[in-house]
């Protein structure tokens, strides 16, 4: 039990002996209305040294707000797309 979802999740992962990644890449893709709510999260991931991959609209939003990200295609767009990156475990 914890006062926040984040802390409860951390405690559950710790109890299950799961370690959270400390490096690599994160995928951020959110609807237009939700983009302002993800900005601080993206900044924190960037500050921690994670590479940020984002779909077209989210990538544009992050770039406009000073957060570096790499554009990645959705499944119905060109290749390589999100699934290709996951399957190849490519974080660069």
N, C-alpha and C positions, 0 to 999 in steps of 0.2 A: 504494500500500500504506500501511496505517496500523495503529495499535494498537487502534482501535475502529471499529465500524461507522459511527458518526457522523462521525468524521474521514475515513474512506474515502469516504463519501457526499459530504461537502463537497468533497473533492479531485476526485472525479469530476465533480461539478457545475461546479466552477471550471474544470476542464480543458475541459469542453464549452461554456464561456462562458455557463452558465446562472446566473441570479441567483436567490437565494432571496428570497421576499417579506419585507419588513421591516414590513409593516402589513397590516391586513385582519382576516379571521376564520378561525378554525380549527374544524373539526368534531371533537368527541371523543365517541365512543360505544364503550363497552367492556362486556363481560359483568360481572356482579356480582362474580365472583371476581377479576377483573383490575383493578377500580377502584382499590384502594389503590396499585397500581403506576403509575397514570397521574396521581396527585395532584400530584407534584412537577413533572411536565411541564406540567400545566395551570397551576400557579402561575407557572412561568417564562414561559409564553406570556402570561399576564395581566400579569406584570411588564413584559414587552416592549411592552405596549400592544395586543396582539391581542384581538379580541372572541372569546369562546368560545361556540360553539353546541354543545349537547349534547342527546341524546335523553333521554326522561323519567327513567329510572333513573340515568343518569350525571349529569344535571342536578341531581337531588335529592342525590346523593352529594357533588357539588362544592359545592353550596350549604351542606350540613351541615358542610363542612370549610372554609368561609370563602372559597371561590373563586366569584366572580360568573360566571354563565353565562346564556345565553338558551336556553330549551327550544325544540327543533325536532322536528317530527314525523317518524317513520319513514314509508317509502313506503306501508305498509298502514294508516296512521293518517290523520288528517284532513289537509287542505291549508291553507296551503302546507306542503310537506314538503321533505326534504333535496334532492331533485332539482329542485324548483321554485326553491329558493334558489341552487343551483349554476347553473341555466340563466339565471336573472335576474342572476347575479353579485352578488347582494345580500349585503352583509357587515354591514348594520346591523340 
